[in-house]
Amino acid sequence: MSTLPQQARRARPVVALEALAPLPRWPLWLLCAIYVLPGFIGRDPWTAEGVAFGTIWQIASGHASWLHPTLYGSAVDGGWLAYWIGAASVRLLGASLGTVLAARLPFALMLGLSMIQTWYAAYQLARRDAALPVQPAFAPPIPARDYARAMADGALLSLVACLGLLGRGHEIGPALLQLTASSSLLLAAAWMSLAPWRAAALGALALAALAGGGAPTLAFGALLAGAALLAHRALAGVRVQAALALLVGAAALVVAWHAGARPLPSAPWPTLGHDLGNAAWFLWPAWPLALWALWRWRASWTEWHVLAPAALLALTLLEGMRVSTRSGALLSALPPAALLAALALPVMRRGSLAALDWFALMFFSLFAFVVWLLWLATLTGFPRQPAANIARLAPGYHALLHPLPTLLALAATLAWAAVVAWRAGRHRHPLWKGMVLSAGGVTLVWVLVGTLWLPALNYASTYRPLGRRLGAVLRTQAAGGVHCAGLSLAQQALLGYWSGADLGSGRHARYRLQHADRRLPPDMRVLWRGHRPGEADDAFVLLGPR
């Protein structure tokens, strides 16, 4: 007989045996592969990852210390472990893969590992007694393994469907390491009752990765929360409500203590509202499902399959709203949000799932149509107005028909049509059906942008031509360093990498690189002027002695 409390037993969902139809492995892993790869291959480093790439390159090339990473002598924020991992990859594989691809490889593996760990965490948590559905009285029993697999598929699809994972999840830097550590913490929590020593080892590694990956506050808060919950398990007289109170109080104290320059309690309402809006976009569509799951499973809030992801989600959201780089920090909130979203799938009403499907169908189909239309406009000049707008944004870009990317984009579009036809048919039973269109639509858009539009985006965003022209000019001049005045660290890193010039010299350097709109020193003359395509207002000038 079940030892679960009566309220927890009432919270368990009622699931039909037909709802456990498995999602075939090869489409699921193929979906993950085509989601991961387009963001990491085929493009140069852009401004958003300039600091991370520059730091990795400087460490690997011996221009910065491993023990105290800097970028042209300027200290970089936390996340040194991520830079070390990237630099080690460049040192090992840079000669064969190139510096850019070698720096990206470990972060692509981190994204894939985060997906795998999220799936296994959901699988293990869904097999707990309190998470299993109600067993029918006069029908075949519900296999726990099949139910857990369906829930894990739903969690993975929910993670892929999150809009925030698109851009930030494909940029090198500490945020991806924090995402991997967050999924590791969930898997450690899922293993706690099955393999305590394995869970402890993985949890310790995850906390170390969080601390070394630029989120020591989150690591400290997770450590206190884990200690509180473990104390509840060890002390028979302690109620779980006391552990929950300790968890929330510890998290609030940690966040307030480490708030630094931007304390959360004193954040003005306009800024807080902006942060909440940013988090709502970042976590869509997982957050409404997660809220519904917390409501429907409210009688089981003290059960581990609800408590573990809910506690980690609260901690990661607080940390994400505290730090200045909020959107990147919010990556660590995606795995627990995806697990809670999966808990909503067996208790969602049919009308709510239909509304989510219709939104995904209309939004991503329209987006895909626009992507194809604009690509055809750049290729053929028709329709004229979109072609003129693109030519104004990326002057000098000439679109070419690349057969392989075009065929991949066409295959992705046909696959989307097949998924829509499947969802509109009679296949309405699987638990994971509610996230198929959202995950498939996000992947479709990402593949289309990464195939059809990647050349244009890379043309407009890369510093490669600009840096190489700067390097060619400097090689014609007498030897001497270059002082960068007013350039961001990301601009300095990318221009320095592509030019091969020493841009870290002091104010007394022979040459000076600055923005063209700054006042020119009277004792220097302009040697070179350049800007990226479409950014004529953001031009650079190289100055030398008269």
Secondary structure in CASP SS format (residue, H / E / C, confidence):
PFRMAT SS
TARGET T0000
AUTHOR 0000-0000-0000
METHOD secondary structure of the structure
MODEL  1
M C 1.00
S C 1.00
T C 1.00
L C 1.00
P C 1.00
Q H 1.00
Q H 1.00
A H 1.00
R H 1.00
R H 1.00
A H 1.00
R C 1.00
P C 1.00
V C 1.00
V C 1.00
A C 1.00
L H 1.00
E H 1.00
A H 1.00
L H 1.00
A C 1.00
P C 1.00
L C 1.00
P C 1.00
R H 1.00
W H 1.00
P H 1.00
L H 1.00
W H 1.00
L H 1.00
L H 1.00
C H 1.00
A H 1.00
I H 1.00
Y H 1.00
V H 1.00
L H 1.00
P H 1.00
G H 1.00
F H 1.00
I C 1.00
G C 1.00
R C 1.00
D C 1.00
P C 1.00
W C 1.00
T H 1.00
A H 1.00
E H 1.00
G H 1.00
V H 1.00
A H 1.00
F H 1.00
G H 1.00
T H 1.00
I H 1.00
W H 1.00
Q H 1.00
I H 1.00
A H 1.00
S C 1.00
G C 1.00
H C 1.00
A C 1.00
S C 1.00
W C 1.00
L C 1.00
H C 1.00
P C 1.00
T E 1.00
L E 1.00
Y C 1.00
G C 1.00
S E 1.00
A E 1.00
V C 1.00
D C 1.00
G C 1.00
G C 1.00
W H 1.00
L H 1.00
A H 1.00
Y H 1.00
W H 1.00
I H 1.00
G H 1.00
A H 1.00
A H 1.00
S H 1.00
V H 1.00
R H 1.00
L H 1.00
L H 1.00
G H 1.00
A H 1.00
S H 1.00
L H 1.00
G C 1.00
T H 1.00
V H 1.00
L H 1.00
A H 1.00
A H 1.00
R H 1.00
L H 1.00
P H 1.00
F H 1.00
A H 1.00
L H 1.00
M H 1.00
L H 1.00
G H 1.00
L H 1.00
S H 1.00
M H 1.00
I H 1.00
Q H 1.00
T H 1.00
W H 1.00
Y H 1.00
A H 1.00
A H 1.00
Y H 1.00
Q H 1.00
L H 1.00
A H 1.00
R C 1.00
R C 1.00
D H 1.00
A H 1.00
A H 1.00
L C 1.00
P C 1.00
V C 1.00
Q C 1.00
P C 1.00
A C 1.00
F C 1.00
A C 1.00
P C 1.00
P C 1.00
I C 1.00
P C 1.00
A H 1.00
R H 1.00
D H 1.00
Y H 1.00
A H 1.00
R H 1.00
A H 1.00
M H 1.00
A H 1.00
D H 1.00
G H 1.00
A H 1.00
L H 1.00
L H 1.00
S H 1.00
L H 1.00
V H 1.00
A H 1.00
C C 1.00
L C 1.00
G H 1.00
L H 1.00
L H 1.00
G H 1.00
R H 1.00
G C 1.00
H C 1.00
E C 1.00
I C 1.00
G C 1.00
P H 1.00
A H 1.00
L H 1.00
L H 1.00
Q H 1.00
L H 1.00
T H 1.00
A H 1.00
S H 1.00
S H 1.00
S H 1.00
L H 1.00
L H 1.00
L H 1.00
A H 1.00
A H 1.00
A H 1.00
W H 1.00
M C 1.00
S C 1.00
L C 1.00
A C 1.00
P H 1.00
W H 1.00
R H 1.00
A H 1.00
A H 1.00
A H 1.00
L H 1.00
G H 1.00
A H 1.00
L H 1.00
A H 1.00
L H 1.00
A H 1.00
A H 1.00
L H 1.00
A H 1.00
G H 1.00
G C 1.00
G C 1.00
A C 1.00
P H 1.00
T H 1.00
L H 1.00
A H 1.00
F H 1.00
G H 1.00
A H 1.00
L H 1.00
L H 1.00
A H 1.00
G H 1.00
A H 1.00
A H 1.00
L H 1.00
L H 1.00
A H 1.00
H H 1.00
R H 1.00
A H 1.00
L C 1.00
A C 1.00
G C 1.00
V C 1.00
R C 1.00
V H 1.00
Q H 1.00
A H 1.00
A H 1.00
L H 1.00
A H 1.00
L H 1.00
L H 1.00
V H 1.00
G H 1.00
A H 1.00
A H 1.00
A H 1.00
L H 1.00
V H 1.00
V H 1.00
A H 1.00
W H 1.00
H C 1.00
A C 1.00
G C 1.00
A C 1.00
R C 1.00
P C 1.00
L C 1.00
P C 1.00
S C 1.00
A C 1.00
P C 1.00
W H 1.00
P H 1.00
T H 1.00
L H 1.00
G H 1.00
H H 1.00
D H 1.00
L H 1.00
G H 1.00
N H 1.00
A H 1.00
A H 1.00
W H 1.00
F H 1.00
L C 1.00
W C 1.00
P C 1.00
A H 1.00
W H 1.00
P H 1.00
L H 1.00
A H 1.00
L H 1.00
W H 1.00
A H 1.00
L H 1.00
W H 1.00
R H 1.00
W C 1.00
R H 1.00
A H 1.00
S H 1.00
W C 1.00
T C 1.00
E C 1.00
W H 1.00
H H 1.00
V H 1.00
L H 1.00
A H 1.00
P H 1.00
A H 1.00
A H 1.00
L H 1.00
L H 1.00
A H 1.00
L H 1.00
T H 1.00
L H 1.00
L H 1.00
E H 1.00
G H 1.00
M H 1.00
R H 1.00
V C 1.00
S C 1.00
T C 1.00
R H 1.00
S H 1.00
G H 1.00
A H 1.00
L H 1.00
L H 1.00
S H 1.00
A H 1.00
L H 1.00
P H 1.00
P H 1.00
A H 1.00
A H 1.00
L H 1.00
L H 1.00
A H 1.00
A H 1.00
L H 1.00
A H 1.00
L H 1.00
P H 1.00
V H 1.00
M C 1.00
R C 1.00
R H 1.00
G H 1.00
S H 1.00
L H 1.00
A H 1.00
A H 1.00
L H 1.00
D H 1.00
W H 1.00
F H 1.00
A H 1.00
L H 1.00
M H 1.00
F H 1.00
F H 1.00
S H 1.00
L H 1.00
F H 1.00
A H 1.00
F H 1.00
V H 1.00
V H 1.00
W H 1.00
L H 1.00
L H 1.00
W H 1.00
L H 1.00
A H 1.00
T H 1.00
L H 1.00
T H 1.00
G C 1.00
F C 1.00
P C 1.00
R H 1.00
Q H 1.00
P H 1.00
A H 1.00
A H 1.00
N H 1.00
I H 1.00
A H 1.00
R H 1.00
L H 1.00
A C 1.00
P C 1.00
G C 1.00
Y C 1.00
H C 1.00
A C 1.00
L C 1.00
L C 1.00
H C 1.00
P H 1.00
L H 1.00
P H 1.00
T H 1.00
L H 1.00
L H 1.00
A H 1.00
L H 1.00
A H 1.00
A H 1.00
T H 1.00
L H 1.00
A H 1.00
W H 1.00
A H 1.00
A H 1.00
V H 1.00
V H 1.00
A H 1.00
W H 1.00
R H 1.00
A H 1.00
G C 1.00
R C 1.00
H C 1.00
R C 1.00
H C 1.00
P C 1.00
L H 1.00
W H 1.00
K H 1.00
G H 1.00
M H 1.00
V H 1.00
L H 1.00
S H 1.00
A H 1.00
G H 1.00
G H 1.00
V H 1.00
T H 1.00
L H 1.00
V H 1.00
W H 1.00
V H 1.00
L H 1.00
V H 1.00
G H 1.00
T H 1.00
L C 1.00
W C 1.00
L H 1.00
P H 1.00
A H 1.00
L H 1.00
N H 1.00
Y H 1.00
A H 1.00
S H 1.00
T C 1.00
Y C 1.00
R H 1.00
P H 1.00
L H 1.00
G H 1.00
R H 1.00
R H 1.00
L H 1.00
G H 1.00
A H 1.00
V H 1.00
L H 1.00
R H 1.00
T C 1.00
Q C 1.00
A C 1.00
A C 1.00
G C 1.00
G C 1.00
V E 1.00
H E 1.00
C E 1.00
A E 1.00
G C 1.00
L C 1.00
S C 1.00
L H 1.00
A H 1.00
Q H 1.00
Q H 1.00
A H 1.00
L H 1.00
L H 1.00
G H 1.00
Y H 1.00
W H 1.00
S H 1.00
G C 1.00
A C 1.00
D C 1.00
L C 1.00
G E 1.00
S C 1.00
G C 1.00
R C 1.00
H C 1.00
A C 1.00
R C 1.00
Y E 1.00
R E 1.00
L E 1.00
Q E 1.00
H E 1.00
A C 1.00
D C 1.00
R C 1.00
R C 1.00
L C 1.00
P C 1.00
P C 1.00
D C 1.00
M E 1.00
R E 1.00
V E 1.00
L E 1.00
W E 1.00
R E 1.00
G E 1.00
H C 1.00
R C 1.00
P C 1.00
G C 1.00
E C 1.00
A C 1.00
D C 1.00
D C 1.00
A C 1.00
F E 1.00
V E 1.00
L E 1.00
L E 1.00
G E 1.00
P E 1.00
R C 1.00
END
